[in-house]
């Protein structure tokens, strides 16, 4: 269906205007997106009774998105998740990058992709968003050209297709960071039932940096069979206690860098909404929203802990400092490709 004309939506601190666009599909679902951070502002979708409601968390206005630290709905880069100590070595050269999470780098740093104004143009029923990340951006080498195609398909899927090139070797890991609550009449997601198709996850230290791979069998992290999120939060698990909930990267089964495979399915019993996530990335960060308390919602009131959950398709956190580092390096002459699909339907 035709995309709406852009409407004014605040401005950057330097006075440059911001805008929002609306995508619709044949079933009446509606997705709002802005050029600020390519941020997903709103997603109205039907429940099992056909009643439309909001499934994404959000802030009131552009100023709150710029001031907040939750990366709510934004596209994050150049690096999704954390890099230990804000440093890495690439081709024998040591790099120091923004440290915005204690001593670590998180989600692109102080001025990551989520805080930039992207160029936007319609492409049929989709939107193309483009961003240039200059040499030295956040401390990263190389100039990177990023393109994101966003479509709301008639089957109910939000289809995100990324492409990027560089003029010098650089780490690159992009992800979308929407927070979901599949029942807009409840302010808590602990009744949501989740299945994650992964046999391993990355255990973390006290700074949320991966330490080793662990098998999910016999742990609170085993969601190979669907289970309510809340039922696992009080298991006697040192990983859960350290993070206050789930904030860990899973290693989904099936090959990455191939056709997207289903990596997670979340259902909400009362609304009947179901979210199916498909990705071609090697990692899937599951965050249960335990630190959302105090973030400002659309009505200007604070969210509570566990108000939403995030499923972020990405490279492994700190992969640039792992034996698998080369898999997260984009080099000149190559193109970074990534596809993530969030399918919303009902049971």
C-alpha positions as CSV (number, residue, x, y, z in Angstrom):
1,X,0.0,0.0,0.0
2,X,1.2,3.6,-0.6
3,X,3.5,5.1,2.0
4,X,2.4,8.3,3.7
5,X,4.0,11.6,2.9
6,X,6.5,12.5,5.6
7,X,5.2,14.6,8.5
8,X,7.2,16.9,10.8
9,X,8.5,15.2,13.9
10,X,10.8,17.5,15.9
11,X,14.3,18.5,15.2
12,X,17.9,17.8,16.0
13,X,19.8,20.0,18.5
14,X,21.4,21.8,15.5
15,X,17.9,22.7,14.2
16,X,17.8,20.2,11.3
17,X,14.2,18.9,11.0
18,X,13.1,15.3,11.6
19,X,10.2,13.5,10.0
20,X,8.1,10.3,10.3
21,X,6.6,8.0,7.7
22,X,3.7,5.5,8.0
23,X,3.7,2.1,6.2
24,X,0.5,0.1,6.0
25,X,-0.3,-3.4,4.7
26,X,-3.4,-5.0,3.2
27,X,-4.5,-6.2,6.7
28,X,-4.6,-2.7,8.1
29,X,-1.5,-3.0,10.2
30,X,0.5,0.3,10.5
31,X,4.2,0.9,11.1
32,X,5.6,4.4,11.9
33,X,9.3,5.1,11.4
34,X,11.4,8.2,11.6
35,X,14.7,9.4,10.0
36,X,16.1,9.8,13.5
37,X,18.1,6.6,13.9
38,X,15.8,4.8,11.4
39,X,13.8,4.3,14.6
40,X,10.6,2.2,14.7
41,X,8.2,4.4,16.5
42,X,5.0,2.5,16.5
43,X,3.5,-0.8,15.2
44,X,-0.3,-1.2,15.3
45,X,-1.3,-4.8,14.8
46,X,-4.5,-6.8,15.4
47,X,-5.1,-9.3,18.3
48,X,-7.0,-12.5,17.9
49,X,-10.3,-10.5,18.1
50,X,-9.2,-8.2,15.2
51,X,-8.7,-5.3,17.6
52,X,-5.7,-3.2,16.7
53,X,-3.2,-2.2,19.4
54,X,0.4,-1.1,20.0
55,X,3.1,-3.7,20.2
56,X,6.2,-1.5,20.5
57,X,7.4,0.6,23.4
58,X,8.2,4.2,22.6
59,X,9.0,7.7,23.9
60,X,6.8,10.8,23.6
61,X,8.9,12.8,21.1
62,X,12.3,13.3,19.4
63,X,13.8,15.0,22.4
64,X,13.2,12.0,24.6
65,X,14.7,9.6,22.1
66,X,17.8,11.8,21.9
67,X,18.1,12.0,25.6
68,X,17.3,8.4,26.6
69,X,19.8,5.5,26.8
70,X,17.5,2.6,25.9
71,X,18.1,2.7,22.1
72,X,14.4,2.2,21.9
73,X,13.3,1.1,18.4
74,X,16.5,2.4,16.8
75,X,19.0,0.9,14.4
76,X,22.3,0.5,16.3
77,X,25.8,0.6,14.8
78,X,28.6,0.5,13.9
79,X,28.6,-2.2,16.5
80,X,25.6,-3.9,18.1
81,X,26.1,-4.9,21.7
82,X,29.4,-4.6,23.7
83,X,33.1,-4.5,23.0
84,X,35.3,-5.1,26.0
85,X,37.3,-2.1,27.1
86,X,36.3,-0.2,24.0
87,X,39.3,-1.6,22.1
88,X,40.2,-4.1,19.5
89,X,43.1,-5.0,17.1
90,X,42.6,-5.2,13.4
91,X,45.3,-6.1,10.9
92,X,47.9,-5.4,13.6
93,X,46.6,-1.9,14.4
94,X,45.1,-1.2,17.9
95,X,41.9,0.9,18.0
96,X,40.3,2.6,20.9
97,X,36.6,3.4,20.4
98,X,33.8,5.1,22.4
99,X,33.3,3.8,25.9
100,X,29.7,4.5,26.9
101,X,28.9,1.5,29.1
102,X,31.4,1.7,32.0
103,X,34.7,0.8,30.4
104,X,33.0,-0.9,27.5
105,X,31.6,0.1,24.1
106,X,27.9,-0.4,23.6
107,X,25.7,-0.1,20.5
108,X,27.8,2.4,18.5
109,X,28.9,4.7,21.3
110,X,27.7,8.1,22.4
111,X,26.6,9.2,18.9
112,X,25.8,5.9,17.2
113,X,23.5,5.2,14.3
114,X,20.4,5.4,16.5
115,X,21.1,9.2,17.1
116,X,21.8,10.2,13.4
117,X,19.5,11.6,10.8
118,X,19.2,9.1,8.0
119,X,18.3,10.0,4.4
120,X,15.0,8.5,3.4
121,X,13.2,7.8,0.1
122,X,10.3,5.6,-0.9
123,X,10.8,2.5,-3.0
124,X,7.4,1.2,-4.0
125,X,5.7,0.0,-0.8
126,X,9.0,0.1,1.1
127,X,11.3,2.8,2.5
128,X,15.0,3.0,1.8
129,X,17.1,4.6,4.5
130,X,20.8,5.5,4.0
131,X,23.5,6.7,6.3
132,X,27.2,7.6,5.8
133,X,29.4,6.8,8.7
134,X,32.7,8.7,8.2
135,X,36.3,7.5,8.9
136,X,37.0,7.6,12.6
137,X,33.3,7.6,13.6
138,X,33.2,6.6,17.2
139,X,36.9,5.6,16.8
140,X,36.2,3.0,14.1
141,X,38.3,2.8,10.9
142,X,37.0,3.4,7.4
143,X,34.0,5.2,5.9
144,X,31.0,3.0,5.8
145,X,27.9,3.4,3.6
146,X,24.8,1.8,5.0
147,X,21.4,1.1,3.4
148,X,18.3,-0.3,5.1
149,X,15.2,-1.3,3.3
150,X,12.1,-1.4,5.5
151,X,8.8,-3.1,4.3
152,X,5.6,-4.1,6.1
153,X,4.5,-7.1,4.1
154,X,0.9,-8.2,3.7
155,X,1.6,-11.4,5.6
156,X,2.2,-9.2,8.7
157,X,6.0,-9.3,8.6
158,X,8.3,-6.3,9.2
159,X,11.1,-7.0,6.7
160,X,14.5,-5.4,7.4
161,X,17.2,-5.8,4.8
162,X,20.6,-4.2,5.4
163,X,23.5,-3.6,3.0
164,X,26.8,-1.8,3.7
165,X,30.2,-1.2,2.1
166,X,33.5,0.3,3.4
167,X,36.7,1.8,2.0
168,X,38.8,0.3,4.7
169,X,38.6,-2.9,6.9
170,X,36.3,-2.3,9.8
171,X,34.1,-4.2,12.3
172,X,30.4,-4.0,11.5
173,X,27.4,-5.5,13.3
174,X,24.0,-3.9,12.9
175,X,20.7,-4.6,14.5
176,X,17.3,-3.2,15.1
177,X,16.4,-2.6,18.8
178,X,12.6,-2.6,19.1
179,X,11.1,-3.4,22.5
180,X,8.0,-5.5,22.2
181,X,4.9,-6.0,24.4
182,X,2.4,-8.1,22.5
183,X,-0.5,-7.1,24.9
184,X,-1.1,-3.3,25.0
185,X,-3.5,-3.7,27.9
186,X,-0.7,-5.0,30.2
187,X,2.4,-3.2,31.3
188,X,4.5,-6.3,31.9
189,X,5.8,-9.0,29.5
190,X,6.5,-11.8,32.1
191,X,3.5,-13.8,31.0
192,X,4.8,-13.9,27.4
193,X,5.8,-17.4,26.3
194,X,9.1,-17.6,24.4
195,X,10.8,-20.3,22.4
196,X,14.4,-19.8,21.2
197,X,15.9,-22.3,18.8
198,X,19.4,-22.5,20.3
199,X,21.3,-25.1,22.2
200,X,24.0,-22.7,23.4
201,X,24.3,-19.2,24.8
202,X,27.2,-16.9,25.7
203,X,27.7,-16.7,29.5
204,X,28.9,-13.3,30.6
205,X,30.9,-11.6,33.3
206,X,29.8,-8.9,35.7
207,X,30.2,-6.3,32.8
208,X,27.9,-8.3,30.4
209,X,31.0,-9.3,28.3
210,X,31.0,-12.9,27.0
211,X,33.3,-15.4,28.8
212,X,32.4,-18.7,27.2
213,X,29.8,-20.8,25.4
214,X,27.5,-22.8,27.6
215,X,24.9,-25.4,26.7
216,X,21.4,-24.5,27.7
217,X,20.4,-28.0,28.9
218,X,19.4,-28.0,32.6
219,X,19.6,-24.2,32.9
220,X,17.1,-21.3,33.0
221,X,18.3,-20.4,29.5
222,X,16.8,-23.5,27.9
223,X,13.9,-22.2,25.8
224,X,14.0,-25.0,23.2
225,X,10.6,-25.8,24.5
226,X,8.4,-22.7,24.9
227,X,8.1,-21.3,28.5
228,X,6.8,-18.1,30.1
229,X,9.6,-15.5,30.6
230,X,8.5,-14.8,34.2
231,X,8.7,-18.5,35.2
232,X,12.5,-18.5,34.6
233,X,13.5,-15.2,36.3
234,X,13.7,-16.6,39.8
235,X,15.7,-19.7,39.0
236,X,18.8,-20.0,41.2
237,X,21.2,-19.1,38.4
238,X,24.3,-16.9,38.8
239,X,24.0,-15.6,35.3
240,X,20.4,-14.5,35.9
241,X,21.3,-12.9,39.2
242,X,24.2,-10.9,37.8
243,X,22.1,-9.5,34.9
244,X,18.9,-9.1,36.9
245,X,17.2,-11.2,34.2
246,X,18.0,-12.2,30.6
247,X,20.5,-10.1,28.7
248,X,22.4,-12.8,26.8
249,X,23.3,-13.8,23.3
250,X,22.0,-17.1,22.0
251,X,23.6,-19.0,19.2
252,X,20.7,-20.1,17.1
253,X,20.8,-23.5,15.3
254,X,21.3,-23.5,11.5
255,X,23.8,-21.7,9.3
256,X,24.2,-18.0,9.5
257,X,24.9,-15.8,6.4
258,X,22.4,-18.0,4.6
259,X,18.6,-17.7,4.1
260,X,17.0,-16.4,7.3
261,X,16.0,-19.2,9.7
262,X,13.4,-18.9,12.5
263,X,15.3,-18.2,15.7
264,X,12.6,-17.3,18.2
265,X,8.8,-17.4,18.6
266,X,7.0,-15.4,21.3
267,X,3.3,-15.6,22.1
268,X,1.1,-13.6,24.5
269,X,-1.8,-15.8,25.8
270,X,-4.4,-13.1,26.3
271,X,-4.1,-11.1,23.1
272,X,-3.3,-14.2,21.0
273,X,-0.5,-12.3,19.2
274,X,2.5,-14.2,18.1
275,X,5.9,-12.8,17.1
276,X,8.2,-15.0,14.9
277,X,11.7,-13.8,14.4
278,X,13.8,-15.0,11.5
279,X,17.4,-14.0,11.0
280,X,20.6,-14.8,9.1
281,X,22.9,-13.5,11.9
282,X,25.1,-15.8,14.1
283,X,23.7,-14.3,17.3
284,X,20.4,-13.4,18.9
285,X,20.4,-11.2,22.0
286,X,17.4,-11.8,24.3
287,X,16.8,-9.0,26.7
288,X,13.9,-9.2,29.2
289,X,13.7,-5.5,29.9
290,X,14.7,-5.6,33.6
291,X,16.4,-2.2,33.4
292,X,13.5,-0.3,31.6
293,X,12.3,1.1,34.9
294,X,12.1,4.9,34.6
295,X,12.3,5.1,30.8
296,X,9.6,7.6,29.7
297,X,6.7,6.1,27.8
298,X,4.6,7.8,25.1
299,X,2.3,9.4,27.7
300,X,5.3,10.9,29.6
301,X,5.0,8.4,32.5
302,X,7.8,5.9,33.5
303,X,7.9,2.4,32.3
304,X,8.4,-0.3,34.8
305,X,10.9,-3.1,34.8
306,X,10.0,-5.9,32.3
307,X,7.7,-3.5,30.3
308,X,9.1,-4.9,27.1
309,X,11.5,-7.5,25.6
310,X,14.0,-7.2,22.8
311,X,15.3,-9.8,20.4
312,X,18.3,-8.4,18.6
313,X,19.8,-10.2,15.6
314,X,23.5,-9.5,15.5
315,X,27.1,-10.7,15.5
316,X,28.4,-12.1,18.9
317,X,29.0,-9.4,21.5
318,X,32.8,-8.6,21.6
319,X,33.3,-10.9,18.6
320,X,36.1,-8.5,17.4
321,X,38.1,-9.8,20.4
322,X,37.2,-13.5,19.9
323,X,38.8,-16.2,17.6
324,X,35.7,-15.6,15.3
325,X,36.7,-12.0,14.8
326,X,37.2,-12.1,11.1
327,X,33.5,-13.1,10.6
328,X,32.6,-9.6,11.9
329,X,35.0,-7.6,9.7
330,X,33.8,-5.9,6.6
331,X,36.5,-5.3,4.0
332,X,36.7,-3.2,0.8
333,X,35.2,-5.0,-2.2
334,X,32.8,-6.9,0.0
335,X,29.2,-6.1,0.8
336,X,27.7,-6.6,4.2
337,X,24.2,-8.2,3.9
338,X,21.7,-8.9,6.7
339,X,18.0,-9.8,6.8
340,X,15.8,-9.8,9.8
341,X,12.0,-10.5,9.7
342,X,9.6,-9.9,12.6
343,X,6.3,-11.6,11.7
344,X,3.2,-10.7,13.7
345,X,0.2,-12.9,13.5
346,X,-2.3,-14.5,15.9
347,X,-3.2,-17.8,17.3
